[in-house]
Amino acid sequence: MEDYDKKQQEELLNFYAFQLRESKREHIAKLRQMFEEDKARIEQMKTARKFKPY
């Protein structure tokens, strides 16, 4: 019975096209935010002269 419920929940995730687009948009926004945080961290490391890329 648990397998059936779990399978049914997985099938209903992003059932509609707008849900799929929305989830992709949220994922991309999260990636962009993480990228900006990484850029800020690298800039901070550069100013502290602890950044050695090679």
PDB file of N, CA, C, O and CB in Angstrom:
ATOM      1  N   MET A   1       0.823  -1.196   0.000  1.00  0.00           N
ATOM      2  CA  MET A   1       0.000   0.000   0.000  1.00  0.00           C
ATOM      3  C   MET A   1       0.866   1.257   0.000  1.00  0.00           C
ATOM      4  O   MET A   1       0.522   2.249  -0.643  1.00  0.00           O
ATOM      5  CB  MET A   1      -0.936   0.000   1.207  1.00  0.00           C
ATOM      6  N   GLU A   2       1.990   1.218   0.720  1.00  0.00           N
ATOM      7  CA  GLU A   2       2.870   2.388   0.764  1.00  0.00           C
ATOM      8  C   GLU A   2       3.465   2.682  -0.605  1.00  0.00           C
ATOM      9  O   GLU A   2       3.585   3.842  -0.999  1.00  0.00           O
ATOM     10  CB  GLU A   2       3.988   2.177   1.784  1.00  0.00           C
ATOM     11  N   ASP A   3       3.839   1.627  -1.332  1.00  0.00           N
ATOM     12  CA  ASP A   3       4.422   1.816  -2.653  1.00  0.00           C
ATOM     13  C   ASP A   3       3.438   2.496  -3.594  1.00  0.00           C
ATOM     14  O   ASP A   3       3.822   3.348  -4.395  1.00  0.00           O
ATOM     15  CB  ASP A   3       4.867   0.478  -3.235  1.00  0.00           C
ATOM     16  N   TYR A   4       2.183   2.121  -3.498  1.00  0.00           N
ATOM     17  CA  TYR A   4       1.157   2.714  -4.344  1.00  0.00           C
ATOM     18  C   TYR A   4       1.002   4.198  -4.040  1.00  0.00           C
ATOM     19  O   TYR A   4       0.931   5.012  -4.961  1.00  0.00           O
ATOM     20  CB  TYR A   4      -0.178   1.990  -4.156  1.00  0.00           C
ATOM     21  N   ASP A   5       0.948   4.560  -2.761  1.00  0.00           N
ATOM     22  CA  ASP A   5       0.806   5.964  -2.369  1.00  0.00           C
ATOM     23  C   ASP A   5       2.013   6.773  -2.813  1.00  0.00           C
ATOM     24  O   ASP A   5       1.872   7.896  -3.297  1.00  0.00           O
ATOM     25  CB  ASP A   5       0.619   6.085  -0.852  1.00  0.00           C
ATOM     26  N   LYS A   6       3.198   6.204  -2.649  1.00  0.00           N
ATOM     27  CA  LYS A   6       4.422   6.907  -3.029  1.00  0.00           C
ATOM     28  C   LYS A   6       4.468   7.114  -4.538  1.00  0.00           C
ATOM     29  O   LYS A   6       4.839   8.189  -5.009  1.00  0.00           O
ATOM     30  CB  LYS A   6       5.666   6.128  -2.557  1.00  0.00           C
ATOM     31  N   LYS A   7       4.094   6.088  -5.296  1.00  0.00           N
ATOM     32  CA  LYS A   7       4.089   6.188  -6.748  1.00  0.00           C
ATOM     33  C   LYS A   7       3.085   7.236  -7.212  1.00  0.00           C
ATOM     34  O   LYS A   7       3.358   7.994  -8.143  1.00  0.00           O
ATOM     35  CB  LYS A   7       3.770   4.831  -7.377  1.00  0.00           C
ATOM     36  N   GLN A   8       1.937   7.277  -6.570  1.00  0.00           N
ATOM     37  CA  GLN A   8       0.898   8.227  -6.943  1.00  0.00           C
ATOM     38  C   GLN A   8       1.356   9.660  -6.659  1.00  0.00           C
ATOM     39  O   GLN A   8       1.061  10.563  -7.442  1.00  0.00           O
ATOM     40  CB  GLN A   8      -0.409   7.919  -6.187  1.00  0.00           C
ATOM     41  N   GLN A   9       2.062   9.880  -5.566  1.00  0.00           N
ATOM     42  CA  GLN A   9       2.563  11.216  -5.252  1.00  0.00           C
ATOM     43  C   GLN A   9       3.599  11.649  -6.277  1.00  0.00           C
ATOM     44  O   GLN A   9       3.602  12.806  -6.696  1.00  0.00           O
ATOM     45  CB  GLN A   9       3.165  11.252  -3.840  1.00  0.00           C
ATOM     46  N   GLU A  10       4.482  10.737  -6.690  1.00  0.00           N
ATOM     47  CA  GLU A  10       5.504  11.074  -7.668  1.00  0.00           C
ATOM     48  C   GLU A  10       4.881  11.447  -9.007  1.00  0.00           C
ATOM     49  O   GLU A  10       5.365  12.354  -9.684  1.00  0.00           O
ATOM     50  CB  GLU A  10       6.472   9.911  -7.845  1.00  0.00           C
ATOM     51  N   GLU A  11       3.817  10.760  -9.391  1.00  0.00           N
ATOM     52  CA  GLU A  11       3.171  11.047 -10.660  1.00  0.00           C
ATOM     53  C   GLU A  11       2.509  12.416 -10.661  1.00  0.00           C
ATOM     54  O   GLU A  11       2.466  13.076 -11.699  1.00  0.00           O
ATOM     55  CB  GLU A  11       2.149   9.981 -10.975  1.00  0.00           C
ATOM     56  N   LEU A  12       2.000  12.850  -9.534  1.00  0.00           N
ATOM     57  CA  LEU A  12       1.277  14.113  -9.479  1.00  0.00           C
ATOM     58  C   LEU A  12       2.195  15.321  -9.338  1.00  0.00           C
ATOM     59  O   LEU A  12       1.729  16.457  -9.429  1.00  0.00           O
ATOM     60  CB  LEU A  12       0.305  14.087  -8.338  1.00  0.00           C
ATOM     61  N   LEU A  13       3.464  15.106  -9.122  1.00  0.00           N
ATOM     62  CA  LEU A  13       4.406  16.213  -9.017  1.00  0.00           C
ATOM     63  C   LEU A  13       4.580  16.839 -10.401  1.00  0.00           C
ATOM     64  O   LEU A  13       4.885  16.140 -11.368  1.00  0.00           O
ATOM     65  CB  LEU A  13       5.778  15.732  -8.439  1.00  0.00           C
ATOM     66  N   ASN A  14       4.390  18.141 -10.494  1.00  0.00           N
ATOM     67  CA  ASN A  14       4.474  18.878 -11.760  1.00  0.00           C
ATOM     68  C   ASN A  14       3.548  18.267 -12.819  1.00  0.00           C
ATOM     69  O   ASN A  14       3.965  17.979 -13.941  1.00  0.00           O
ATOM     70  CB  ASN A  14       5.928  18.891 -12.275  1.00  0.00           C
ATOM     71  N   PHE A  15       2.330  18.087 -12.448  1.00  0.00           N
ATOM     72  CA  PHE A  15       1.344  17.478 -13.344  1.00  0.00           C
ATOM     73  C   PHE A  15       0.989  18.417 -14.490  1.00  0.00           C
ATOM     74  O   PHE A  15       0.870  17.983 -15.636  1.00  0.00           O
ATOM     75  CB  PHE A  15       0.079  17.097 -12.569  1.00  0.00           C
ATOM     76  N   TYR A  16       0.822  19.675 -14.191  1.00  0.00           N
ATOM     77  CA  TYR A  16       0.446  20.645 -15.208  1.00  0.00           C
ATOM     78  C   TYR A  16       1.686  21.337 -15.766  1.00  0.00           C
ATOM     79  O   TYR A  16       2.718  21.411 -15.098  1.00  0.00           O
ATOM     80  CB  TYR A  16      -0.532  21.679 -14.632  1.00  0.00           C
ATOM     81  N   ALA A  17       1.579  21.836 -16.982  1.00  0.00           N
ATOM     82  CA  ALA A  17       2.712  22.472 -17.650  1.00  0.00           C
ATOM     83  C   ALA A  17       3.169  23.712 -16.897  1.00  0.00           C
ATOM     84  O   ALA A  17       4.370  23.969 -16.804  1.00  0.00           O
ATOM     85  CB  ALA A  17       2.346  22.839 -19.086  1.00  0.00           C
ATOM     86  N   PHE A  18       2.236  24.482 -16.359  1.00  0.00           N
ATOM     87  CA  PHE A  18       2.639  25.688 -15.641  1.00  0.00           C
ATOM     88  C   PHE A  18       3.413  25.337 -14.381  1.00  0.00           C
ATOM     89  O   PHE A  18       4.286  26.099 -13.965  1.00  0.00           O
ATOM     90  CB  PHE A  18       1.417  26.535 -15.289  1.00  0.00           C
ATOM     91  N   GLN A  19       3.109  24.189 -13.760  1.00  0.00           N
ATOM     92  CA  GLN A  19       3.862  23.771 -12.577  1.00  0.00           C
ATOM     93  C   GLN A  19       5.294  23.424 -12.959  1.00  0.00           C
ATOM     94  O   GLN A  19       6.227  23.736 -12.218  1.00  0.00           O
ATOM     95  CB  GLN A  19       3.185  22.567 -11.897  1.00  0.00           C
ATOM     96  N   LEU A  20       5.471  22.791 -14.092  1.00  0.00           N
ATOM     97  CA  LEU A  20       6.806  22.444 -14.563  1.00  0.00           C
ATOM     98  C   LEU A  20       7.606  23.706 -14.853  1.00  0.00           C
ATOM     99  O   LEU A  20       8.769  23.811 -14.461  1.00  0.00           O
ATOM    100  CB  LEU A  20       6.727  21.557 -15.818  1.00  0.00           C
ATOM    101  N   ARG A  21       6.988  24.668 -15.539  1.00  0.00           N
ATOM    102  CA  ARG A  21       7.675  25.929 -15.830  1.00  0.00           C
ATOM    103  C   ARG A  21       8.038  26.658 -14.549  1.00  0.00           C
ATOM    104  O   ARG A  21       9.136  27.201 -14.430  1.00  0.00           O
ATOM    105  CB  ARG A  21       6.804  26.824 -16.712  1.00  0.00           C
ATOM    106  N   GLU A  22       7.124  26.673 -13.594  1.00  0.00           N
ATOM    107  CA  GLU A  22       7.360  27.365 -12.331  1.00  0.00           C
ATOM    108  C   GLU A  22       8.509  26.716 -11.558  1.00  0.00           C
ATOM    109  O   GLU A  22       9.344  27.416 -10.985  1.00  0.00           O
ATOM    110  CB  GLU A  22       6.083  27.370 -11.480  1.00  0.00           C
ATOM    111  N   SER A  23       8.552  25.400 -11.541  1.00  0.00           N
ATOM    112  CA  SER A  23       9.629  24.720 -10.814  1.00  0.00           C
ATOM    113  C   SER A  23      10.975  24.972 -11.485  1.00  0.00           C
ATOM    114  O   SER A  23      11.984  25.144 -10.802  1.00  0.00           O
ATOM    115  CB  SER A  23       9.353  23.207 -10.730  1.00  0.00           C
ATOM    116  N   LYS A  24      10.998  24.995 -12.815  1.00  0.00           N
ATOM    117  CA  LYS A  24      12.245  25.304 -13.524  1.00  0.00           C
ATOM    118  C   LYS A  24      12.682  26.734 -13.232  1.00  0.00           C
ATOM    119  O   LYS A  24      13.867  26.993 -13.024  1.00  0.00           O
ATOM    120  CB  LYS A  24      12.073  25.099 -15.045  1.00  0.00           C
ATOM    121  N   ARG A  25      11.726  27.662 -13.216  1.00  0.00           N
ATOM    122  CA  ARG A  25      12.032  29.063 -12.947  1.00  0.00           C
ATOM    123  C   ARG A  25      12.601  29.230 -11.540  1.00  0.00           C
ATOM    124  O   ARG A  25      13.555  29.980 -11.336  1.00  0.00           O
ATOM    125  CB  ARG A  25      10.775  29.929 -13.121  1.00  0.00           C
ATOM    126  N   GLU A  26      12.012  28.530 -10.574  1.00  0.00           N
ATOM    127  CA  GLU A  26      12.513  28.596  -9.198  1.00  0.00           C
ATOM    128  C   GLU A  26      13.914  28.012  -9.097  1.00  0.00           C
ATOM    129  O   GLU A  26      14.758  28.546  -8.378  1.00  0.00           O
ATOM    130  CB  GLU A  26      11.568  27.855  -8.247  1.00  0.00           C
ATOM    131  N   HIS A  27      14.166  26.922  -9.810  1.00  0.00           N
ATOM    132  CA  HIS A  27      15.486  26.296  -9.787  1.00  0.00           C
ATOM    133  C   HIS A  27      16.541  27.233 -10.376  1.00  0.00           C
ATOM    134  O   HIS A  27      17.632  27.368  -9.822  1.00  0.00           O
ATOM    135  CB  HIS A  27      15.464  24.967 -10.559  1.00  0.00           C
ATOM    136  N   ILE A  28      16.217  27.872 -11.489  1.00  0.00           N
ATOM    137  CA  ILE A  28      17.154  28.797 -12.122  1.00  0.00           C
ATOM    138  C   ILE A  28      17.402  29.998 -11.224  1.00  0.00           C
ATOM    139  O   ILE A  28      18.536  30.468 -11.128  1.00  0.00           O
ATOM    140  CB  ILE A  28      16.626  29.255 -13.489  1.00  0.00           C
ATOM    141  N   ALA A  29      16.372  30.504 -10.567  1.00  0.00           N
ATOM    142  CA  ALA A  29      16.541  31.630  -9.647  1.00  0.00           C
ATOM    143  C   ALA A  29      17.454  31.242  -8.490  1.00  0.00           C
ATOM    144  O   ALA A  29      18.284  32.041  -8.057  1.00  0.00           O
ATOM    145  CB  ALA A  29      15.175  32.105  -9.113  1.00  0.00           C
ATOM    146  N   LYS A  30      17.304  30.029  -7.992  1.00  0.00           N
ATOM    147  CA  LYS A  30      18.158  29.559  -6.906  1.00  0.00           C
ATOM    148  C   LYS A  30      19.605  29.449  -7.371  1.00  0.00           C
ATOM    149  O   LYS A  30      20.521  29.829  -6.641  1.00  0.00           O
ATOM    150  CB  LYS A  30      17.663  28.202  -6.380  1.00  0.00           C
ATOM    151  N   LEU A  31      19.818  28.934  -8.577  1.00  0.00           N
ATOM    152  CA  LEU A  31      21.172  28.833  -9.118  1.00  0.00           C
ATOM    153  C   LEU A  31      21.798  30.213  -9.292  1.00  0.00           C
ATOM    154  O   LEU A  31      22.976  30.406  -8.990  1.00  0.00           O
ATOM    155  CB  LEU A  31      21.158  28.088 -10.458  1.00  0.00           C
ATOM    156  N   ARG A  32      21.015  31.171  -9.777  1.00  0.00           N
ATOM    157  CA  ARG A  32      21.538  32.529  -9.953  1.00  0.00           C
ATOM    158  C   ARG A  32      21.918  33.150  -8.614  1.00  0.00           C
ATOM    159  O   ARG A  32      22.940  33.827  -8.502  1.00  0.00           O
ATOM    160  CB  ARG A  32      20.506  33.411 -10.665  1.00  0.00           C
ATOM    161  N   GLN A  33      21.090  32.915  -7.602  1.00  0.00           N
ATOM    162  CA  GLN A  33      21.388  33.444  -6.274  1.00  0.00           C
ATOM    163  C   GLN A  33      22.676  32.823  -5.735  1.00  0.00           C
ATOM    164  O   GLN A  33      23.512  33.528  -5.170  1.00  0.00           O
ATOM    165  CB  GLN A  33      20.215  33.178  -5.307  1.00  0.00           C
ATOM    166  N   MET A  34      22.840  31.523  -5.901  1.00  0.00           N
ATOM    167  CA  MET A  34      24.054  30.858  -5.442  1.00  0.00           C
ATOM    168  C   MET A  34      25.269  31.382  -6.195  1.00  0.00           C
ATOM    169  O   MET A  34      26.337  31.546  -5.605  1.00  0.00           O
ATOM    170  CB  MET A  34      23.935  29.339  -5.616  1.00  0.00           C
ATOM    171  N   PHE A  35      25.119  31.650  -7.502  1.00  0.00           N
ATOM    172  CA  PHE A  35      26.208  32.185  -8.302  1.00  0.00           C
ATOM    173  C   PHE A  35      26.620  33.562  -7.808  1.00  0.00           C
ATOM    174  O   PHE A  35      27.811  33.854  -7.697  1.00  0.00           O
ATOM    175  CB  PHE A  35      25.807  32.251  -9.769  1.00  0.00           C
ATOM    176  N   GLU A  36      25.641  34.410  -7.512  1.00  0.00           N
ATOM    177  CA  GLU A  36      25.946  35.743  -7.000  1.00  0.00           C
ATOM    178  C   GLU A  36      26.644  35.662  -5.645  1.00  0.00           C
ATOM    179  O   GLU A  36      27.565  36.434  -5.378  1.00  0.00           O
ATOM    180  CB  GLU A  36      24.664  36.576  -6.885  1.00  0.00           C
ATOM    181  N   GLU A  37      26.217  34.739  -4.792  1.00  0.00           N
ATOM    182  CA  GLU A  37      26.876  34.563  -3.498  1.00  0.00           C
ATOM    183  C   GLU A  37      28.317  34.106  -3.687  1.00  0.00           C
ATOM    184  O   GLU A  37      29.213  34.567  -2.981  1.00  0.00           O
ATOM    185  CB  GLU A  37      26.108  33.551  -2.634  1.00  0.00           C
ATOM    186  N   ASP A  38      28.542  33.203  -4.638  1.00  0.00           N
ATOM    187  CA  ASP A  38      29.898  32.736  -4.918  1.00  0.00           C
ATOM    188  C   ASP A  38      30.765  33.872  -5.460  1.00  0.00           C
ATOM    189  O   ASP A  38      31.932  33.997  -5.091  1.00  0.00           O
ATOM    190  CB  ASP A  38      29.868  31.570  -5.917  1.00  0.00           C
ATOM    191  N   LYS A  39      30.189  34.698  -6.337  1.00  0.00           N
ATOM    192  CA  LYS A  39      30.946  35.835  -6.861  1.00  0.00           C
ATOM    193  C   LYS A  39      31.353  36.777  -5.742  1.00  0.00           C
ATOM    194  O   LYS A  39      32.486  37.258  -5.715  1.00  0.00           O
ATOM    195  CB  LYS A  39      30.127  36.590  -7.909  1.00  0.00           C
ATOM    196  N   ALA A  40      30.438  37.044  -4.819  1.00  0.00           N
ATOM    197  CA  ALA A  40      30.745  37.933  -3.697  1.00  0.00           C
ATOM    198  C   ALA A  40      31.823  37.319  -2.811  1.00  0.00           C
ATOM    199  O   ALA A  40      32.715  38.026  -2.342  1.00  0.00           O
ATOM    200  CB  ALA A  40      29.476  38.223  -2.871  1.00  0.00           C
ATOM    201  N   ARG A  41      31.749  36.018  -2.580  1.00  0.00           N
ATOM    202  CA  ARG A  41      32.746  35.350  -1.748  1.00  0.00           C
ATOM    203  C   ARG A  41      34.125  35.388  -2.417  1.00  0.00           C
ATOM    204  O   ARG A  41      35.131  35.599  -1.740  1.00  0.00           O
ATOM    205  CB  ARG A  41      32.325  33.893  -1.474  1.00  0.00           C
ATOM    206  N   ILE A  42      34.180  35.186  -3.733  1.00  0.00           N
ATOM    207  CA  ILE A  42      35.449  35.240  -4.454  1.00  0.00           C
ATOM    208  C   ILE A  42      36.012  36.648  -4.424  1.00  0.00           C
ATOM    209  O   ILE A  42      37.215  36.830  -4.244  1.00  0.00           O
ATOM    210  CB  ILE A  42      35.273  34.767  -5.902  1.00  0.00           C
ATOM    211  N   GLU A  43      35.159  37.641  -4.599  1.00  0.00           N
ATOM    212  CA  GLU A  43      35.619  39.035  -4.537  1.00  0.00           C
ATOM    213  C   GLU A  43      36.189  39.354  -3.162  1.00  0.00           C
ATOM    214  O   GLU A  43      37.204  40.042  -3.051  1.00  0.00           O
ATOM    215  CB  GLU A  43      34.467  40.002  -4.869  1.00  0.00           C
ATOM    216  N   GLN A  44      35.547  38.863  -2.129  1.00  0.00           N
ATOM    217  CA  GLN A  44      36.041  39.075  -0.770  1.00  0.00           C
ATOM    218  C   GLN A  44      37.393  38.390  -0.583  1.00  0.00           C
ATOM    219  O   GLN A  44      38.286  38.948   0.055  1.00  0.00           O
ATOM    220  CB  GLN A  44      35.026  38.548   0.266  1.00  0.00           C
ATOM    221  N   MET A  45      37.547  37.205  -1.126  1.00  0.00           N
ATOM    222  CA  MET A  45      38.819  36.494  -1.026  1.00  0.00           C
ATOM    223  C   MET A  45      39.910  37.217  -1.808  1.00  0.00           C
ATOM    224  O   MET A  45      41.064  37.240  -1.382  1.00  0.00           O
ATOM    225  CB  MET A  45      38.670  35.057  -1.535  1.00  0.00           C
ATOM    226  N   LYS A  46      39.555  37.806  -2.946  1.00  0.00           N
ATOM    227  CA  LYS A  46      40.530  38.555  -3.734  1.00  0.00           C
ATOM    228  C   LYS A  46      41.022  39.772  -2.968  1.00  0.00           C
ATOM    229  O   LYS A  46      42.214  40.079  -2.981  1.00  0.00           O
ATOM    230  CB  LYS A  46      39.923  38.985  -5.073  1.00  0.00           C
ATOM    231  N   THR A  47      40.109  40.464  -2.304  1.00  0.00           N
ATOM    232  CA  THR A  47      40.522  41.649  -1.551  1.00  0.00           C
ATOM    233  C   THR A  47      41.386  41.261  -0.359  1.00  0.00           C
ATOM    234  O   THR A  47      42.242  42.040   0.062  1.00  0.00           O
ATOM    235  CB  THR A  47      39.297  42.440  -1.078  1.00  0.00           C
ATOM    236  N   ALA A  48      41.176  40.082   0.183  1.00  0.00           N
ATOM    237  CA  ALA A  48      41.984  39.619   1.310  1.00  0.00           C
ATOM    238  C   ALA A  48      43.278  38.962   0.820  1.00  0.00           C
ATOM    239  O   ALA A  48      44.119  38.581   1.634  1.00  0.00           O
ATOM    240  CB  ALA A  48      41.179  38.632   2.176  1.00  0.00           C
ATOM    241  N   ARG A  49      43.444  38.825  -0.478  1.00  0.00           N
ATOM    242  CA  ARG A  49      44.614  38.207  -1.098  1.00  0.00           C
ATOM    243  C   ARG A  49      44.820  36.757  -0.669  1.00  0.00           C
ATOM    244  O   ARG A  49      45.951  36.285  -0.551  1.00  0.00           O
ATOM    245  CB  ARG A  49      45.846  39.007  -0.770  1.00  0.00           C
ATOM    246  N   LYS A  50      43.721  36.069  -0.440  1.00  0.00           N
ATOM    247  CA  LYS A  50      43.798  34.651  -0.127  1.00  0.00           C
ATOM    248  C   LYS A  50      43.271  33.816  -1.295  1.00  0.00           C
ATOM    249  O   LYS A  50      43.146  32.596  -1.190  1.00  0.00           O
ATOM    250  CB  LYS A  50      43.010  34.340   1.155  1.00  0.00           C
ATOM    251  N   PHE A  51      42.970  34.475  -2.385  1.00  0.00           N
ATOM    252  CA  PHE A  51      42.422  33.793  -3.550  1.00  0.00           C
ATOM    253  C   PHE A  51      43.556  33.458  -4.503  1.00  0.00           C
ATOM    254  O   PHE A  51      44.204  34.353  -5.046  1.00  0.00           O
ATOM    255  CB  PHE A  51      41.345  34.662  -4.255  1.00  0.00           C
ATOM    256  N   LYS A  52      43.796  32.171  -4.707  1.00  0.00           N
ATOM    257  CA  LYS A  52      44.823  31.723  -5.643  1.00  0.00           C
ATOM    258  C   LYS A  52      44.169  30.723  -6.596  1.00  0.00           C
ATOM    259  O   LYS A  52      44.065  29.539  -6.278  1.00  0.00           O
ATOM    260  CB  LYS A  52      46.056  31.082  -4.891  1.00  0.00           C
ATOM    261  N   PRO A  53      43.733  31.192  -7.754  1.00  0.00           N
ATOM    262  CA  PRO A  53      43.010  30.296  -8.652  1.00  0.00           C
ATOM    263  C   PRO A  53      43.878  29.182  -9.236  1.00  0.00           C
ATOM    264  O   PRO A  53      43.347  28.139  -9.618  1.00  0.00           O
ATOM    265  CB  PRO A  53      42.408  31.090  -9.769  1.00  0.00           C
ATOM    266  N   TYR A  54      45.219  29.375  -9.318  1.00  0.00           N
ATOM    267  CA  TYR A  54      46.085  28.342  -9.899  1.00  0.00           C
ATOM    268  C   TYR A  54      47.161  27.948  -8.936  1.00  0.00           C
ATOM    269  O   TYR A  54      47.986  27.090  -9.250  1.00  0.00           O
ATOM    270  CB  TYR A  54      46.709  28.819 -11.198  1.00  0.00           C
TER     271      TYR A  54
END
